[in-house]
Amino acid sequence: MDFLAAFGLIAALAWFWYDSMRAREAAVAFGEKACAQDGFQFLDQTVALESIRVARNRHGRAVLRRTYRFEFSDDGWHRRRGCLILLGDQVELMRLGPLEVLH
């Protein structure tokens, strides 16, 4: 019985790691595409996970809601922050805009 519990825990951790990597790659792709469409430069080619929690999608299924932050530039000089929220594998919110200039 202990073996099955340990195996289940390892399997759950492996799934979570795989799902998190897949979601991060999707967030980078969404961020790059949104920046390119608006003529911005997606900086550092990465996103940072800010929060993760369980939420319900439009079908009522429990999925993970992940909030990512990233930086972009509108003029090649100033860094600005963007926000991307994924609900499962769908974009729930994407915010690009000169909200604040980072120094």
Jmol script that loads the backbone (N, CA, C; Angstrom):
load data "model"
ATOM      1  N   MET A   1       0.817  -1.193   0.000  1.00  0.00           N
ATOM      2  CA  MET A   1       0.000   0.000   0.000  1.00  0.00           C
ATOM      3  C   MET A   1       0.861   1.257   0.000  1.00  0.00           C
ATOM      4  N   ASP A   2       1.962   1.231   0.758  1.00  0.00           N
ATOM      5  CA  ASP A   2       2.862   2.386   0.776  1.00  0.00           C
ATOM      6  C   ASP A   2       3.458   2.636  -0.597  1.00  0.00           C
ATOM      7  N   PHE A   3       3.730   1.545  -1.320  1.00  0.00           N
ATOM      8  CA  PHE A   3       4.287   1.674  -2.666  1.00  0.00           C
ATOM      9  C   PHE A   3       3.303   2.400  -3.574  1.00  0.00           C
ATOM     10  N   LEU A   4       2.020   2.035  -3.499  1.00  0.00           N
ATOM     11  CA  LEU A   4       1.014   2.681  -4.345  1.00  0.00           C
ATOM     12  C   LEU A   4       0.856   4.158  -4.000  1.00  0.00           C
ATOM     13  N   ALA A   5       0.902   4.488  -2.738  1.00  0.00           N
ATOM     14  CA  ALA A   5       0.801   5.890  -2.332  1.00  0.00           C
ATOM     15  C   ALA A   5       2.010   6.676  -2.832  1.00  0.00           C
ATOM     16  N   ALA A   6       3.186   6.114  -2.697  1.00  0.00           N
ATOM     17  CA  ALA A   6       4.401   6.777  -3.174  1.00  0.00           C
ATOM     18  C   ALA A   6       4.371   6.930  -4.698  1.00  0.00           C
ATOM     19  N   PHE A   7       3.938   5.881  -5.377  1.00  0.00           N
ATOM     20  CA  PHE A   7       3.851   5.943  -6.835  1.00  0.00           C
ATOM     21  C   PHE A   7       2.835   6.999  -7.269  1.00  0.00           C
ATOM     22  N   GLY A   8       1.694   7.055  -6.580  1.00  0.00           N
ATOM     23  CA  GLY A   8       0.681   8.059  -6.895  1.00  0.00           C
ATOM     24  C   GLY A   8       1.188   9.474  -6.685  1.00  0.00           C
ATOM     25  N   LEU A   9       1.933   9.686  -5.607  1.00  0.00           N
ATOM     26  CA  LEU A   9       2.495  10.998  -5.331  1.00  0.00           C
ATOM     27  C   LEU A   9       3.513  11.394  -6.398  1.00  0.00           C
ATOM     28  N   ILE A  10       4.371  10.464  -6.762  1.00  0.00           N
ATOM     29  CA  ILE A  10       5.371  10.737  -7.800  1.00  0.00           C
ATOM     30  C   ILE A  10       4.698  11.021  -9.133  1.00  0.00           C
ATOM     31  N   ALA A  11       3.663  10.259  -9.464  1.00  0.00           N
ATOM     32  CA  ALA A  11       2.929  10.479 -10.713  1.00  0.00           C
ATOM     33  C   ALA A  11       2.256  11.849 -10.714  1.00  0.00           C
ATOM     34  N   ALA A  12       1.663  12.239  -9.585  1.00  0.00           N
ATOM     35  CA  ALA A  12       1.016  13.549  -9.494  1.00  0.00           C
ATOM     36  C   ALA A  12       2.033  14.676  -9.635  1.00  0.00           C
ATOM     37  N   LEU A  13       3.185  14.533  -9.013  1.00  0.00           N
ATOM     38  CA  LEU A  13       4.239  15.552  -9.133  1.00  0.00           C
ATOM     39  C   LEU A  13       4.769  15.642 -10.560  1.00  0.00           C
ATOM     40  N   ALA A  14       4.926  14.492 -11.203  1.00  0.00           N
ATOM     41  CA  ALA A  14       5.398  14.480 -12.591  1.00  0.00           C
ATOM     42  C   ALA A  14       4.373  15.168 -13.505  1.00  0.00           C
ATOM     43  N   TRP A  15       3.083  14.873 -13.302  1.00  0.00           N
ATOM     44  CA  TRP A  15       2.046  15.520 -14.100  1.00  0.00           C
ATOM     45  C   TRP A  15       2.069  17.028 -13.873  1.00  0.00           C
ATOM     46  N   PHE A  16       2.169  17.460 -12.614  1.00  0.00           N
ATOM     47  CA  PHE A  16       2.171  18.885 -12.308  1.00  0.00           C
ATOM     48  C   PHE A  16       3.356  19.581 -12.958  1.00  0.00           C
ATOM     49  N   TRP A  17       4.529  18.964 -12.893  1.00  0.00           N
ATOM     50  CA  TRP A  17       5.714  19.551 -13.516  1.00  0.00           C
ATOM     51  C   TRP A  17       5.528  19.668 -15.028  1.00  0.00           C
ATOM     52  N   TYR A  18       5.045  18.607 -15.663  1.00  0.00           N
ATOM     53  CA  TYR A  18       4.835  18.608 -17.113  1.00  0.00           C
ATOM     54  C   TYR A  18       3.792  19.658 -17.497  1.00  0.00           C
ATOM     55  N   ASP A  19       2.684  19.702 -16.778  1.00  0.00           N
ATOM     56  CA  ASP A  19       1.626  20.661 -17.070  1.00  0.00           C
ATOM     57  C   ASP A  19       2.121  22.093 -16.873  1.00  0.00           C
ATOM     58  N   SER A  20       2.939  22.323 -15.860  1.00  0.00           N
ATOM     59  CA  SER A  20       3.482  23.660 -15.614  1.00  0.00           C
ATOM     60  C   SER A  20       4.441  24.097 -16.723  1.00  0.00           C
ATOM     61  N   MET A  21       5.261  23.182 -17.210  1.00  0.00           N
ATOM     62  CA  MET A  21       6.169  23.517 -18.310  1.00  0.00           C
ATOM     63  C   MET A  21       5.391  23.816 -19.588  1.00  0.00           C
ATOM     64  N   ARG A  22       4.353  23.027 -19.850  1.00  0.00           N
ATOM     65  CA  ARG A  22       3.525  23.235 -21.033  1.00  0.00           C
ATOM     66  C   ARG A  22       2.797  24.578 -20.946  1.00  0.00           C
ATOM     67  N   ALA A  23       2.280  24.916 -19.778  1.00  0.00           N
ATOM     68  CA  ALA A  23       1.591  26.194 -19.593  1.00  0.00           C
ATOM     69  C   ALA A  23       2.561  27.364 -19.735  1.00  0.00           C
ATOM     70  N   ARG A  24       3.766  27.218 -19.209  1.00  0.00           N
ATOM     71  CA  ARG A  24       4.771  28.283 -19.333  1.00  0.00           C
ATOM     72  C   ARG A  24       5.138  28.526 -20.783  1.00  0.00           C
ATOM     73  N   GLU A  25       5.327  27.447 -21.548  1.00  0.00           N
ATOM     74  CA  GLU A  25       5.638  27.587 -22.972  1.00  0.00           C
ATOM     75  C   GLU A  25       4.497  28.262 -23.717  1.00  0.00           C
ATOM     76  N   ALA A  26       3.257  27.923 -23.369  1.00  0.00           N
ATOM     77  CA  ALA A  26       2.100  28.571 -23.992  1.00  0.00           C
ATOM     78  C   ALA A  26       2.057  30.047 -23.629  1.00  0.00           C
ATOM     79  N   ALA A  27       2.352  30.382 -22.379  1.00  0.00           N
ATOM     80  CA  ALA A  27       2.350  31.780 -21.947  1.00  0.00           C
ATOM     81  C   ALA A  27       3.402  32.590 -22.699  1.00  0.00           C
ATOM     82  N   VAL A  28       4.572  32.014 -22.893  1.00  0.00           N
ATOM     83  CA  VAL A  28       5.617  32.710 -23.669  1.00  0.00           C
ATOM     84  C   VAL A  28       5.141  32.940 -25.100  1.00  0.00           C
ATOM     85  N   ALA A  29       4.541  31.918 -25.712  1.00  0.00           N
ATOM     86  CA  ALA A  29       4.052  32.050 -27.090  1.00  0.00           C
ATOM     87  C   ALA A  29       2.952  33.107 -27.188  1.00  0.00           C
ATOM     88  N   PHE A  30       2.001  33.090 -26.243  1.00  0.00           N
ATOM     89  CA  PHE A  30       0.934  34.099 -26.248  1.00  0.00           C
ATOM     90  C   PHE A  30       1.512  35.497 -26.052  1.00  0.00           C
ATOM     91  N   GLY A  31       2.467  35.636 -25.127  1.00  0.00           N
ATOM     92  CA  GLY A  31       3.083  36.940 -24.876  1.00  0.00           C
ATOM     93  C   GLY A  31       3.835  37.467 -26.086  1.00  0.00           C
ATOM     94  N   GLU A  32       4.615  36.603 -26.724  1.00  0.00           N
ATOM     95  CA  GLU A  32       5.354  37.010 -27.921  1.00  0.00           C
ATOM     96  C   GLU A  32       4.398  37.438 -29.032  1.00  0.00           C
ATOM     97  N   LYS A  33       3.341  36.667 -29.234  1.00  0.00           N
ATOM     98  CA  LYS A  33       2.381  36.976 -30.298  1.00  0.00           C
ATOM     99  C   LYS A  33       1.660  38.290 -30.026  1.00  0.00           C
ATOM    100  N   ALA A  34       1.221  38.500 -28.793  1.00  0.00           N
ATOM    101  CA  ALA A  34       0.522  39.739 -28.453  1.00  0.00           C
ATOM    102  C   ALA A  34       1.436  40.951 -28.622  1.00  0.00           C
ATOM    103  N   CYS A  35       2.676  40.817 -28.196  1.00  0.00           N
ATOM    104  CA  CYS A  35       3.629  41.924 -28.351  1.00  0.00           C
ATOM    105  C   CYS A  35       3.884  42.218 -29.825  1.00  0.00           C
ATOM    106  N   ALA A  36       4.081  41.179 -30.616  1.00  0.00           N
ATOM    107  CA  ALA A  36       4.344  41.360 -32.037  1.00  0.00           C
ATOM    108  C   ALA A  36       3.158  42.023 -32.741  1.00  0.00           C
ATOM    109  N   GLN A  37       1.943  41.631 -32.380  1.00  0.00           N
ATOM    110  CA  GLN A  37       0.757  42.220 -33.006  1.00  0.00           C
ATOM    111  C   GLN A  37       0.630  43.707 -32.704  1.00  0.00           C
ATOM    112  N   ASP A  38       1.071  44.124 -31.527  1.00  0.00           N
ATOM    113  CA  ASP A  38       0.985  45.532 -31.144  1.00  0.00           C
ATOM    114  C   ASP A  38       2.262  46.308 -31.430  1.00  0.00           C
ATOM    115  N   GLY A  39       3.241  45.664 -32.032  1.00  0.00           N
ATOM    116  CA  GLY A  39       4.484  46.341 -32.380  1.00  0.00           C
ATOM    117  C   GLY A  39       5.441  46.523 -31.219  1.00  0.00           C
ATOM    118  N   PHE A  40       5.290  45.711 -30.172  1.00  0.00           N
ATOM    119  CA  PHE A  40       6.163  45.786 -29.006  1.00  0.00           C
ATOM    120  C   PHE A  40       7.224  44.704 -29.083  1.00  0.00           C
ATOM    121  N   GLN A  41       8.255  44.875 -28.283  1.00  0.00           N
ATOM    122  CA  GLN A  41       9.326  43.890 -28.192  1.00  0.00           C
ATOM    123  C   GLN A  41       9.156  43.105 -26.900  1.00  0.00           C
ATOM    124  N   PHE A  42       9.004  41.785 -27.015  1.00  0.00           N
ATOM    125  CA  PHE A  42       8.891  40.894 -25.866  1.00  0.00           C
ATOM    126  C   PHE A  42      10.291  40.703 -25.306  1.00  0.00           C
ATOM    127  N   LEU A  43      10.529  41.146 -24.073  1.00  0.00           N
ATOM    128  CA  LEU A  43      11.880  41.150 -23.522  1.00  0.00           C
ATOM    129  C   LEU A  43      12.204  39.864 -22.785  1.00  0.00           C
ATOM    130  N   ASP A  44      13.429  39.463 -22.841  1.00  0.00           N
ATOM    131  CA  ASP A  44      14.005  38.335 -22.112  1.00  0.00           C
ATOM    132  C   ASP A  44      13.437  36.973 -22.529  1.00  0.00           C
ATOM    133  N   GLN A  45      12.491  36.958 -23.456  1.00  0.00           N
ATOM    134  CA  GLN A  45      11.913  35.711 -23.970  1.00  0.00           C
ATOM    135  C   GLN A  45      11.415  34.786 -22.876  1.00  0.00           C
ATOM    136  N   THR A  46      10.874  35.354 -21.800  1.00  0.00           N
ATOM    137  CA  THR A  46      10.412  34.534 -20.686  1.00  0.00           C
ATOM    138  C   THR A  46       9.261  35.198 -19.949  1.00  0.00           C
ATOM    139  N   VAL A  47       8.577  34.402 -19.165  1.00  0.00           N
ATOM    140  CA  VAL A  47       7.511  34.865 -18.282  1.00  0.00           C
ATOM    141  C   VAL A  47       7.831  34.384 -16.876  1.00  0.00           C
ATOM    142  N   ALA A  48       7.282  35.066 -15.887  1.00  0.00           N
ATOM    143  CA  ALA A  48       7.490  34.675 -14.489  1.00  0.00           C
ATOM    144  C   ALA A  48       6.134  34.336 -13.873  1.00  0.00           C
ATOM    145  N   LEU A  49       6.052  33.172 -13.277  1.00  0.00           N
ATOM    146  CA  LEU A  49       4.822  32.758 -12.620  1.00  0.00           C
ATOM    147  C   LEU A  49       4.636  33.576 -11.356  1.00  0.00           C
ATOM    148  N   GLU A  50       3.500  34.254 -11.267  1.00  0.00           N
ATOM    149  CA  GLU A  50       3.217  35.081 -10.097  1.00  0.00           C
ATOM    150  C   GLU A  50       2.303  34.357  -9.112  1.00  0.00           C
ATOM    151  N   SER A  51       1.312  33.644  -9.633  1.00  0.00           N
ATOM    152  CA  SER A  51       0.421  32.900  -8.737  1.00  0.00           C
ATOM    153  C   SER A  51      -0.205  31.728  -9.480  1.00  0.00           C
ATOM    154  N   ILE A  52      -0.649  30.771  -8.700  1.00  0.00           N
ATOM    155  CA  ILE A  52      -1.328  29.600  -9.246  1.00  0.00           C
ATOM    156  C   ILE A  52      -2.398  29.190  -8.243  1.00  0.00           C
ATOM    157  N   ARG A  53      -3.593  28.905  -8.764  1.00  0.00           N
ATOM    158  CA  ARG A  53      -4.675  28.455  -7.898  1.00  0.00           C
ATOM    159  C   ARG A  53      -5.680  27.663  -8.718  1.00  0.00           C
ATOM    160  N   VAL A  54      -6.561  27.000  -8.041  1.00  0.00           N
ATOM    161  CA  VAL A  54      -7.597  26.213  -8.699  1.00  0.00           C
ATOM    162  C   VAL A  54      -8.799  27.115  -8.968  1.00  0.00           C
ATOM    163  N   ALA A  55      -9.361  26.993 -10.172  1.00  0.00           N
ATOM    164  CA  ALA A  55     -10.549  27.766 -10.552  1.00  0.00           C
ATOM    165  C   ALA A  55     -11.403  26.901 -11.472  1.00  0.00           C
ATOM    166  N   ARG A  56     -12.584  27.352 -11.764  1.00  0.00           N
ATOM    167  CA  ARG A  56     -13.480  26.628 -12.666  1.00  0.00           C
ATOM    168  C   ARG A  56     -13.468  27.302 -14.031  1.00  0.00           C
ATOM    169  N   ASN A  57     -13.416  26.470 -15.087  1.00  0.00           N
ATOM    170  CA  ASN A  57     -13.502  27.023 -16.429  1.00  0.00           C
ATOM    171  C   ASN A  57     -14.969  27.198 -16.817  1.00  0.00           C
ATOM    172  N   ARG A  58     -15.239  27.599 -18.041  1.00  0.00           N
ATOM    173  CA  ARG A  58     -16.621  27.885 -18.453  1.00  0.00           C
ATOM    174  C   ARG A  58     -17.500  26.649 -18.493  1.00  0.00           C
ATOM    175  N   HIS A  59     -16.875  25.471 -18.492  1.00  0.00           N
ATOM    176  CA  HIS A  59     -17.624  24.213 -18.476  1.00  0.00           C
ATOM    177  C   HIS A  59     -17.808  23.674 -17.056  1.00  0.00           C
ATOM    178  N   GLY A  60     -17.302  24.395 -16.067  1.00  0.00           N
ATOM    179  CA  GLY A  60     -17.447  23.987 -14.684  1.00  0.00           C
ATOM    180  C   GLY A  60     -16.371  23.035 -14.188  1.00  0.00           C
ATOM    181  N   ARG A  61     -15.399  22.716 -15.029  1.00  0.00           N
ATOM    182  CA  ARG A  61     -14.309  21.829 -14.626  1.00  0.00           C
ATOM    183  C   ARG A  61     -13.283  22.586 -13.808  1.00  0.00           C
ATOM    184  N   ALA A  62     -12.721  21.912 -12.828  1.00  0.00           N
ATOM    185  CA  ALA A  62     -11.645  22.507 -12.028  1.00  0.00           C
ATOM    186  C   ALA A  62     -10.350  22.458 -12.834  1.00  0.00           C
ATOM    187  N   VAL A  63      -9.748  23.616 -13.025  1.00  0.00           N
ATOM    188  CA  VAL A  63      -8.483  23.737 -13.746  1.00  0.00           C
ATOM    189  C   VAL A  63      -7.579  24.680 -12.962  1.00  0.00           C
ATOM    190  N   LEU A  64      -6.339  24.775 -13.382  1.00  0.00           N
ATOM    191  CA  LEU A  64      -5.402  25.691 -12.726  1.00  0.00           C
ATOM    192  C   LEU A  64      -5.432  27.052 -13.413  1.00  0.00           C
ATOM    193  N   ARG A  65      -5.523  28.111 -12.611  1.00  0.00           N
ATOM    194  CA  ARG A  65      -5.415  29.476 -13.110  1.00  0.00           C
ATOM    195  C   ARG A  65      -4.016  29.957 -12.749  1.00  0.00           C
ATOM    196  N   ARG A  66      -3.250  30.251 -13.778  1.00  0.00           N
ATOM    197  CA  ARG A  66      -1.872  30.705 -13.579  1.00  0.00           C
ATOM    198  C   ARG A  66      -1.745  32.154 -14.041  1.00  0.00           C
ATOM    199  N   THR A  67      -1.145  32.977 -13.204  1.00  0.00           N
ATOM    200  CA  THR A  67      -0.896  34.372 -13.544  1.00  0.00           C
ATOM    201  C   THR A  67       0.597  34.546 -13.788  1.00  0.00           C
ATOM    202  N   TYR A  68       0.920  35.069 -14.959  1.00  0.00           N
ATOM    203  CA  TYR A  68       2.306  35.299 -15.353  1.00  0.00           C
ATOM    204  C   TYR A  68       2.544  36.789 -15.555  1.00  0.00           C
ATOM    205  N   ARG A  69       3.728  37.222 -15.227  1.00  0.00           N
ATOM    206  CA  ARG A  69       4.186  38.585 -15.516  1.00  0.00           C
ATOM    207  C   ARG A  69       5.326  38.477 -16.513  1.00  0.00           C
ATOM    208  N   PHE A  70       5.424  39.497 -17.341  1.00  0.00           N
ATOM    209  CA  PHE A  70       6.530  39.556 -18.294  1.00  0.00           C
ATOM    210  C   PHE A  70       6.826  41.016 -18.573  1.00  0.00           C
ATOM    211  N   GLU A  71       7.907  41.237 -19.261  1.00  0.00           N
ATOM    212  CA  GLU A  71       8.298  42.602 -19.593  1.00  0.00           C
ATOM    213  C   GLU A  71       8.374  42.761 -21.095  1.00  0.00           C
ATOM    214  N   PHE A  72       8.033  43.953 -21.537  1.00  0.00           N
ATOM    215  CA  PHE A  72       8.096  44.282 -22.955  1.00  0.00           C
ATOM    216  C   PHE A  72       8.532  45.729 -23.086  1.00  0.00           C
ATOM    217  N   SER A  73       8.866  46.114 -24.297  1.00  0.00           N
ATOM    218  CA  SER A  73       9.287  47.487 -24.548  1.00  0.00           C
ATOM    219  C   SER A  73       8.518  48.014 -25.745  1.00  0.00           C
ATOM    220  N   ASP A  74       8.067  49.239 -25.632  1.00  0.00           N
ATOM    221  CA  ASP A  74       7.368  49.852 -26.762  1.00  0.00           C
ATOM    222  C   ASP A  74       8.294  50.706 -27.607  1.00  0.00           C
ATOM    223  N   ASP A  75       9.448  51.057 -27.052  1.00  0.00           N
ATOM    224  CA  ASP A  75      10.366  51.917 -27.799  1.00  0.00           C
ATOM    225  C   ASP A  75      11.797  51.379 -27.843  1.00  0.00           C
ATOM    226  N   GLY A  76      12.008  50.179 -27.309  1.00  0.00           N
ATOM    227  CA  GLY A  76      13.346  49.597 -27.308  1.00  0.00           C
ATOM    228  C   GLY A  76      14.219  50.101 -26.176  1.00  0.00           C
ATOM    229  N   TRP A  77      13.723  51.034 -25.389  1.00  0.00           N
ATOM    230  CA  TRP A  77      14.520  51.612 -24.332  1.00  0.00           C
ATOM    231  C   TRP A  77      13.905  51.352 -22.952  1.00  0.00           C
ATOM    232  N   HIS A  78      12.634  51.613 -22.801  1.00  0.00           N
ATOM    233  CA  HIS A  78      11.959  51.468 -21.515  1.00  0.00           C
ATOM    234  C   HIS A  78      11.339  50.079 -21.369  1.00  0.00           C
ATOM    235  N   ARG A  79      11.472  49.528 -20.172  1.00  0.00           N
ATOM    236  CA  ARG A  79      10.833  48.249 -19.854  1.00  0.00           C
ATOM    237  C   ARG A  79       9.470  48.530 -19.259  1.00  0.00           C
ATOM    238  N   ARG A  80       8.497  47.754 -19.714  1.00  0.00           N
ATOM    239  CA  ARG A  80       7.138  47.856 -19.188  1.00  0.00           C
ATOM    240  C   ARG A  80       6.658  46.459 -18.825  1.00  0.00           C
ATOM    241  N   ARG A  81       5.688  46.400 -17.914  1.00  0.00           N
ATOM    242  CA  ARG A  81       5.186  45.100 -17.456  1.00  0.00           C
ATOM    243  C   ARG A  81       3.908  44.721 -18.178  1.00  0.00           C
ATOM    244  N   GLY A  82       3.803  43.425 -18.444  1.00  0.00           N
ATOM    245  CA  GLY A  82       2.581  42.872 -18.992  1.00  0.00           C
ATOM    246  C   GLY A  82       2.097  41.759 -18.077  1.00  0.00           C
ATOM    247  N   CYS A  83       0.842  41.403 -18.222  1.00  0.00           N
ATOM    248  CA  CYS A  83       0.235  40.373 -17.401  1.00  0.00           C
ATOM    249  C   CYS A  83      -0.536  39.420 -18.305  1.00  0.00           C
ATOM    250  N   LEU A  84      -0.447  38.142 -17.998  1.00  0.00           N
ATOM    251  CA  LEU A  84      -1.147  37.114 -18.751  1.00  0.00           C
ATOM    252  C   LEU A  84      -1.722  36.118 -17.755  1.00  0.00           C
ATOM    253  N   ILE A  85      -3.016  35.847 -17.863  1.00  0.00           N
ATOM    254  CA  ILE A  85      -3.644  34.858 -16.996  1.00  0.00           C
ATOM    255  C   ILE A  85      -4.148  33.725 -17.865  1.00  0.00           C
ATOM    256  N   LEU A  86      -3.682  32.518 -17.561  1.00  0.00           N
ATOM    257  CA  LEU A  86      -4.151  31.316 -18.243  1.00  0.00           C
ATOM    258  C   LEU A  86      -5.112  30.576 -17.335  1.00  0.00           C
ATOM    259  N   LEU A  87      -6.266  30.230 -17.868  1.00  0.00           N
ATOM    260  CA  LEU A  87      -7.227  29.397 -17.169  1.00  0.00           C
ATOM    261  C   LEU A  87      -7.200  28.053 -17.878  1.00  0.00           C
ATOM    262  N   GLY A  88      -6.511  27.096 -17.273  1.00  0.00           N
ATOM    263  CA  GLY A  88      -6.228  25.840 -17.969  1.00  0.00           C
ATOM    264  C   GLY A  88      -5.214  26.148 -19.056  1.00  0.00           C
ATOM    265  N   ASP A  89      -5.604  25.927 -20.314  1.00  0.00           N
ATOM    266  CA  ASP A  89      -4.711  26.257 -21.429  1.00  0.00           C
ATOM    267  C   ASP A  89      -5.258  27.395 -22.287  1.00  0.00           C
ATOM    268  N   GLN A  90      -6.254  28.107 -21.761  1.00  0.00           N
ATOM    269  CA  GLN A  90      -6.863  29.219 -22.481  1.00  0.00           C
ATOM    270  C   GLN A  90      -6.485  30.543 -21.837  1.00  0.00           C
ATOM    271  N   VAL A  91      -6.283  31.560 -22.672  1.00  0.00           N
ATOM    272  CA  VAL A  91      -5.976  32.898 -22.156  1.00  0.00           C
ATOM    273  C   VAL A  91      -7.258  33.497 -21.584  1.00  0.00           C
ATOM    274  N   GLU A  92      -7.213  33.842 -20.324  1.00  0.00           N
ATOM    275  CA  GLU A  92      -8.345  34.500 -19.674  1.00  0.00           C
ATOM    276  C   GLU A  92      -8.185  36.018 -19.741  1.00  0.00           C
ATOM    277  N   LEU A  93      -6.952  36.495 -19.586  1.00  0.00           N
ATOM    278  CA  LEU A  93      -6.681  37.931 -19.611  1.00  0.00           C
ATOM    279  C   LEU A  93      -5.271  38.160 -20.114  1.00  0.00           C
ATOM    280  N   MET A  94      -5.125  39.140 -20.994  1.00  0.00           N
ATOM    281  CA  MET A  94      -3.806  39.575 -21.463  1.00  0.00           C
ATOM    282  C   MET A  94      -3.808  41.087 -21.360  1.00  0.00           C
ATOM    283  N   ARG A  95      -2.855  41.617 -20.625  1.00  0.00           N
ATOM    284  CA  ARG A  95      -2.781  43.058 -20.471  1.00  0.00           C
ATOM    285  C   ARG A  95      -1.419  43.540 -20.942  1.00  0.00           C
ATOM    286  N   LEU A  96      -1.441  44.306 -21.995  1.00  0.00           N
ATOM    287  CA  LEU A  96      -0.257  44.998 -22.488  1.00  0.00           C
ATOM    288  C   LEU A  96      -0.578  46.475 -22.450  1.00  0.00           C
ATOM    289  N   GLY A  97       0.314  47.208 -21.991  1.00  0.00           N
ATOM    290  CA  GLY A  97       0.075  48.637 -21.978  1.00  0.00           C
ATOM    291  C   GLY A  97       1.090  49.330 -21.113  1.00  0.00           C
ATOM    292  N   PRO A  98       1.294  50.568 -21.376  1.00  0.00           N
ATOM    293  CA  PRO A  98       2.269  51.322 -20.589  1.00  0.00           C
ATOM    294  C   PRO A  98       1.719  51.640 -19.202  1.00  0.00           C
ATOM    295  N   LEU A  99       1.568  50.608 -18.392  1.00  0.00           N
ATOM    296  CA  LEU A  99       1.050  50.794 -17.045  1.00  0.00           C
ATOM    297  C   LEU A  99       2.072  51.498 -16.163  1.00  0.00           C
ATOM    298  N   GLU A 100       3.318  51.114 -16.315  1.00  0.00           N
ATOM    299  CA  GLU A 100       4.388  51.751 -15.535  1.00  0.00           C
ATOM    300  C   GLU A 100       5.704  51.504 -16.238  1.00  0.00           C
ATOM    301  N   VAL A 101       6.605  52.415 -16.102  1.00  0.00           N
ATOM    302  CA  VAL A 101       7.937  52.281 -16.681  1.00  0.00           C
ATOM    303  C   VAL A 101       8.851  51.734 -15.600  1.00  0.00           C
ATOM    304  N   LEU A 102       9.567  50.675 -15.915  1.00  0.00           N
ATOM    305  CA  LEU A 102      10.527  50.093 -14.975  1.00  0.00           C
ATOM    306  C   LEU A 102      11.889  50.699 -15.215  1.00  0.00           C
ATOM    307  N   HIS A 103      12.615  50.922 -14.176  1.00  0.00           N
ATOM    308  CA  HIS A 103      13.957  51.496 -14.318  1.00  0.00           C
ATOM    309  C   HIS A 103      15.006  50.499 -13.983  1.00  0.00           C
TER     310      HIS A 103
END
end "model"
wireframe off; spacefill off
backbone 0.3
color backbone group
